[in-house]
Amino acid sequence: MNELLARHRAVLPDWVALYYRDPIELTHGEGRYVWDAEGRRYLDFFGGILTTMTAHALPEVTKAVSEQAGRLIHSSTLYLNRPMIELAERVAALSGIPDARVFFTTSGTEANDTALLLATCHRRSQQILAMRNSYHGRSFSTVSITGNRAWSPTGLSPLQTLYVHGGVRTRGPFAGLSDEAFTAACVADLEDLLGHSGDVAALIAEPVQGVGGFTSPPDGLYAAFREVLDRHGVLWISDEVQTGWGRTGDHFWGWQAHGAAGPPDILTFAKGIGNGMSIGGVVARAEVMDSLDANSISTFGGSPVTMAAGLANLSYLLEHDLQGNARRVGGLLLERLRAAAAGVPHVREVRGRGLMLGIELVRPGTDEAAPEAVTAVLEAAREGGLLLGKGGGHGTSALRIAPPLSLTVTEAEEGAAVLERALRSL
């Protein structure tokens, strides 16, 4: 492993981070478990950053990929592509967006980049509203709308970005308010911002902030925002890269927690739909999607192989009601984690919904982020056979827990027990 680590460092950028003091090489997986090069098994509570959505080595997906690869691997969007059309039809129907059009990309970054292109072209404006503590990708345009400083390496931007309150419920100037008062204050902030701006193209928002540590506003906040946005003609982009496909349990899409607003103008997705294959995409009503007045194609977006994987994965998810499983098992896991964290002075908050849960750690007696505690728990959990993620907007302050949606009650209990020991080791 030391040799492989040395080779990694010799040819890859320093900013391609690795987890763990002694990084691990994962060689194979099955169900909710993965194995490293030394043969050790781990329960996977992060799923390759919420990407292995259903299960590792899901037979239905691997079979679909193998069969399609044996027929045709690539064609580009210049030719009719049956798997792409079939998946687009299903995604359009599930999106809730009327007269929907779907464009496939290879990642969430590219999906959000495309959404920004659509919004700015449709509105003829380069002004974008984004949420504080947000993350939308690693391209030049998506970095420029990322409100989490840890993931935004440059202030240069093709866009003028203005940041809005509301993505983090328990921090900031409105944290002490009731949910109703919090929403009203954030709406007033949005009204004020728009009153001092020119024509704004769109608001982009994650219903649950992913890299930001699985934080979210009160349900209904984006519905209240939508009333203001509609008066100003501003589009709403819902970044569902991490929240889509039923992960939150209560809803298929994160925006549905704000359902009074109706569907967004533009919806972006990626990660889980491919169960590890590189799929991203954008859904928008035809009026917005067709507003580009220049040619555009995708070389790799909509690849027959990735589309076959997406179709098989989506079918499995729907047929086995993995959204319902996320709600049931996620609810049990949340309560188990809250019990495990009780009395641990580093734990500020246990939050989330479905199988998208966060544990925020601070220095005891303060609200200061405790990245060293997060790292210690990550290492201790790994030693106990459990893989977790991390994130947060006020330094690396949160553990991120997002297992595959087929997680069983027994596995949830197994992971919670390891995590409890890791937390109490602090």
N, C-alpha and C positions, 0 to 999 in steps of 0.2 A: 504493500500500500504506500510506503514511503516513496518508492520509485515512481508510482503512478502520480502521486501528489507533486513530486519534483517535475515530472513531465508536464503536468497541468500548469504549474507556475511558470514554466519555461516558454510556453506558447500561447497562453490565454491572458487577457487583460487582468490587472490587479483588481479592477472593480467587478469582476465576475466572482461574487462572494461564494464561499463554501460554508455550510453549517458544520459545527462541531470542531473541537480542539484537534481531534484526529478524524478527518473527514472519511466518510464511508463510501464505498462503491456498491451500489445496488445492482444485483445481477438478474434477479427474477422476482416475480410476485404471483400471488394467487389469492383471489377474494380480497380480504382486507389486510393481507399480510405481504411483506416483502422480505427478501433475504439479501445479505451482503456477501462480498467476495470470500469472507471467512466462514460462511455457512450459518451465520447467526440470523435468527428470525426476529422481525419487528412487526408490531401492530401499527399500521399506518394511519395516523390521525391527521395527515395533511394532504395526501393524495396528489403529490407533485404540484403543489399550490392550487388545490381545488380542481385539478384537471382529470385525475382518475376518478370519475364521478360515480360510476356504477360499481366496478370491481376490477382488480388486476386480472389480466389474462381472461377476460370474460369470453367464454367460448363463442357466443353469438357474434361478437365483434371481430375476434381473430379469424373466424370462418369467413365473414363477409369481406374482410381485407384480403385474405388469401385468395378467395375466389375471384375478386375483382382484379387483383394484381396479375392473376393468371390470364386474364382477358385483355386488359388495357390499363396501363398505369397513368398515362398522361395524354391530354389533348389540348388544354387551354380553353378559354371561354369563346374561342373563335368557331367552335363547332357545337352542335347540339349535344347535350350531355344529360342522359336520362337520369342517373343518380342525383345530379345536381338539381334538376327540375323537380324530382320527387321530394327531395329534402326541402327545397324552397317552398313547395306547396304546403308541406306539413308545418314548417316554421311560420309561414305567413298566416295560416289558419290559427295557430296557437298564440300568435303575438297579440291578438286583439285589435290590431291596427286595421282600419278599414281600407279596402283597395290597396293592400300591402304589396310592396315589391321587396325582394331580398337580393342582396349582393354578398357573395362569400369572399372572405379574405383568409389569410393564414394565421392570424393572431388577433388578440384583443387590442393590442396597440394599433394594428392596421385598421381594425374595425372602427376604433374611435377616431383615428386619423381621417378615415373616409366620412364619418359622421360630421366632423368639423368642416370638411370640404363641402359636403352637401349643404350644411346650414349656412355657411358664409356665402356660398354661391346663390342659394335661394333668397337670402335676405340682403345680399349685396352689402355686407358689413363684416368687418374682421373683429368686432368686439364680442367677447365670450364671457358669460358668467360661469363661475365654477365654485365649488364648495371648499371652504377651508378644511384642511386635513385630507384632501382628496388625492387619489392616484388614478391615472388613466393610461399609463403606458410609458415607453421609453424612446419614442421617436421625437424629433425636434418639436413638432406641433403639440404632442400630448404631454411632453415634459413642461411645456409652457403653460399648460392649464392645470398642472398638478399642484395642489395646495399643501403638500407634505414636503417640507424642505429637504428631508433626508433623501428624497428620490428626484430632486430637481436640480441638476448640476449647473444649469446656466440660466441667467436672467434674460438672455437674448430670446426673441420670440417673433414669429410671423403674425401673432395675434395680440390684441390688447385684452388682457384678462383682468376681470374684476372678481373679487372673492366675497362670497356671501356666508353669513352665519347659518348654522342649523344642522350640520352633519354630525356634530358631537353633542350629545344631550347633557352630559354630566361635567363638562368643563366650559370655561369661557364666561363672559359677562352675564349670560342668561341662565346659567346652570341652576341657580337657586329658585327659579320660577316654577310654577306648576306647568304641566304639559300644555294646557290651553294658553297660559300667559307666555310660555316659551315660544309657541308657534306664532302668537300675535306679535311678539317682539321681533322675530326673524322676518315675518312678513313686512313689518314696518321698516326694517333694515333694507329689505329688497326694494320696497317702494322708494325709499330715499336714494338708494344707489341708482335706480333707473331714472329718477328725477334729475340726476346730475350727469347722465350719460347721453351719448348719441343713440343712434339706432343700434340696438344689440341684436346679434344674430340668434343666440341660443343660450340656454342654461344647460350645462351638462352636470349630472349628479349620479352617484352610486346610491341606490336605495339603502344599502348597508355598505359602509366604507370598508374595503378589504384590507389593503396594505395599512390603512389607518388604524387597524386594530379591531375590526368588526364593531364599529360604532354606528349608531343610527339615530335619526330624529324620532320624535313621537309620530305614530301613525297619523296620516292626514296632513302632515306639513307640506308635502309636495302638491297635494290637492289645493291647499291654500295658496301656495306659490303659483299654481297654474292659473288661478283666477287673475292674478296680477300680470303674469306673462301674456295671457291672451289679450288683455286690454292694450298691451304694448306691441302685440304682434310677434312676440319673442317665442322661438321654438323651444321645446323641452326634449332633451336627449337623456334617456335613461340608460346608464351604463350597467348592463346586466351581465358583464363578463364573469363576475363571481356569484351573483345572486340568482341567476337564471336556473331554469329546469327543475324547480321544486326544492332547491337546497334549503330555503328558509322554512319549509314545512307547511306553513300556513297558506302560502301562495305559490303558484307556478313561476311567476315573475315577481321581483321585488317591488315593482311599481304598484302592484295590486294592493299593497298595504295602504296605499293612498288612492284607493279605487274611485273615490268621488271625482277625481280629476279626469277619469277615463284614461285610455292608453296614451303613451307619449307620442310625439310627432316622429321621433326617431328612437329606435331601440338597438343597442349593440350587444353582441353576445360572442362567446368564445369558450375557452377552457373545457368545461365538462361535456359539451355536446359531442366531442370526438373521443372521449374517454382516453385521451393521450395522443390522438392524432391531431395534426395542426389544422384546426378549423376556427375561424372567426367569421363574423358577419354583421351586416347592418340590415335592419328592416325599417322601412319608411313608407308613408303613403305615396302613391304614384306622383302626386303633384310635387313633392319634395325630392323624391329619388330621381325623377326625370328632369330636374332643373339644370343639370350640367349641360353646357352648350359646346362641349368638345368631346372628342372620342376618348373612350377609356375601356380597358380590358383588364383581365387578370391572367397572368401566366399560370400561377399555382393555386389561386383561389378557386374552389369548386372542383378540385382534383377528383377524378372518378374514384380513387381509392379512399380518400378521406370522406367523400360523400357517402360511400358504401358503409364506412364505419359509423358515420353520424346517423344514418338511417337505422342501422341495426341497434345502435346504442339507444336512440330515442324510443324505438319500439320496445326494447327491453324495459326501459324506465317507466313507460306508460303502462305496459301490460302487467308489471309487478308492483305498481303503485308505490314507487320509491319516494314520491313526495309525501305520501301518507306515512311511510316508514320514517322519513326524516322528521316528521312532526311527532310521531309517537316515541321513537328511540331518542330523538334529540331532546324532547321534553324531559325524559327520564335522566338523560346524561346531564342536562343543565342543573337539575335538582341535586344530582349526585355530586357534581362539581362544587355547587354552592355549599353543600354540607362538608365536602373535603377542604374547602378554603376557610371555613369558619374557624376563627381563632388564629389564623396565620396573619401576623401583623403586616406582612408585605402586600397582602391582597387588598386592593382598593375596590375592585368591582369584578363580578362575574356576570357576563352579559351575552346576548345573542338570541337567536331563534333557530329552530330546526337543527340542522347539523352545520351550523356556522356560529361557533361560540368563541368568546374571548375572555381571557383572565388578565386584568390589568394589574401590574405590580409596581409598587412605589417604595421609596425608602420609608421605613416605619415612622409613623407620626407626621408625615408630610404628604404633599401631593406631587413630589418630585419623582420623575421617572427613575426606574431602577434597572437599567440595562444589564448590570452585572447579575442581578437576581434572575432576570429572564434567561440569561445565558446559563446560569447555574441550574435552573429547573430544566432547561432544554437538555443539558448534559446528563443530569440525573435521570430524566425520563428515558433518554437513549440507553443508558446503562441498564435500565429496567425493562428494555425491550419495546419502547414506545417512541414513535416519531411525531414531533409537533412542529408547528410553524411559529413565527414571531413577526411583530410589526408594531404599529403605534405611531401617533402623531406628535407626541411630546417626548421625543427620544424613543428608543426601542423599549416600549413599556408594556407590551401585551403579548401573551401567548395566544396563538391562533390554532383553533381546533376545528378541523373540517374533514372528517373521515369520508370514505365512499358512502353513498346514500343507501347501500345495502347492509350497512352495519347492523349487527344483531344486538339484542339486549345483553347477551353474555359477553360479547366483545366490548360493548360500552362499559360494562361493569369492570372488565379486565383493565381497560385503559384508564378508567377513573381511579382504580386502586393504585396503579403505577403513578399516576399524576399526583394523587394525594401524598404518597410517600415522597415524591420529588419536592412538592411544595413544603412539606413539613421538614425536609432536610435543610431548608433555609435557616 
